[in-house]
């Protein structure tokens, strides 16, 4: 059995207006990852992802590539807190949240 992890990621580059949030949602949901994703006013995208450590790592690797029209310049991650994770909408596996 592998460990459950919860990570906060911040992605910079051309990641808004290119379907990046929908890409993250698809990649995470198809792998059973919980959490949320949203745009930030500074042009970045952030997400909190929780699940099996190997599966979360696979989603992060997919996020490094992004969808066809995206250009990922940097992707940083760190452990997420329960408070950050709790931002997602109740009853949803992965929430697409409003811009902050």
C-alpha positions in Angstrom: 0.0 0.0 0.0 1.3 3.5 -0.8 0.9 6.6 1.1 -1.7 9.3 0.6 -0.3 12.7 -0.2 -1.8 16.2 -0.5 0.1 18.7 -2.6 -0.4 22.3 -3.6 0.9 23.1 -7.1 1.5 26.5 -8.7 1.9 26.5 -12.5 3.3 29.5 -14.4 3.5 30.2 -18.1 0.8 30.4 -20.8 -1.7 28.5 -18.7 -4.9 30.6 -18.8 -7.2 30.8 -21.8 -5.8 27.5 -23.1 -8.0 24.9 -21.3 -5.5 24.2 -18.6 -8.0 23.9 -15.7 -10.1 21.5 -17.7 -7.0 19.5 -18.5 -6.1 19.3 -14.8 -9.6 18.3 -14.0 -9.7 15.5 -16.6 -6.3 14.2 -15.6 -7.1 14.1 -11.9 -10.7 12.7 -12.2 -9.7 9.9 -14.5 -7.1 8.8 -11.9 -9.4 9.3 -8.9 -7.5 12.2 -7.4 -9.4 14.6 -5.2 -8.9 18.4 -4.8 -9.4 21.6 -6.8 -8.0 23.8 -9.5 -8.3 27.5 -10.2 -6.9 30.5 -12.1 -5.1 33.2 -10.2 -5.2 36.9 -11.2 -1.4 36.9 -11.7 -1.9 34.6 -14.7 -0.9 31.4 -12.9 -3.0 28.3 -12.1 -3.0 26.6 -8.7 -4.4 23.3 -7.5 -4.5 21.1 -4.5 -4.3 17.4 -5.3 -4.8 14.5 -2.9 -4.5 10.8 -3.3 -2.0 7.9 -3.7 1.5 9.4 -3.9 2.4 7.7 -7.2 -0.9 8.8 -8.8 -0.6 12.4 -7.7 3.0 12.3 -9.0 1.6 11.2 -12.4 -0.9 14.0 -12.5 1.9 16.5 -11.7 4.0 15.1 -14.5 1.0 15.6 -16.9 0.6 19.2 -15.5 4.2 19.9 -16.5 3.2 19.2 -20.1 -0.3 20.7 -20.0 -2.8 20.8 -22.9 -1.7 21.4 -26.5 -1.9 25.2 -26.5 -0.3 25.7 -23.0 3.3 26.5 -22.3 4.4 25.6 -18.8 7.4 27.7 -17.7 7.5 26.6 -14.1 5.6 24.2 -11.8 6.3 24.4 -8.1 4.7 22.1 -5.5 4.7 21.8 -1.7 2.6 19.9 0.9 -0.9 21.2 1.2 -2.8 21.8 4.4 -6.2 20.5 5.3 -7.5 24.1 5.2 -6.4 24.5 1.6 -7.9 21.1 0.6 -11.2 22.1 2.3 -11.8 24.9 -0.3 -13.2 22.4 -2.8 -17.0 22.1 -3.3 -18.7 19.5 -1.2 -19.5 16.3 -3.0 -17.1 16.9 -5.9 -14.1 14.8 -6.5 -12.3 17.7 -8.1 -13.6 21.3 -8.1 -12.9 24.0 -10.7 -13.0 27.1 -8.5 -13.4 30.8 -9.3 -10.4 32.9 -10.0 -8.6 34.5 -7.0 
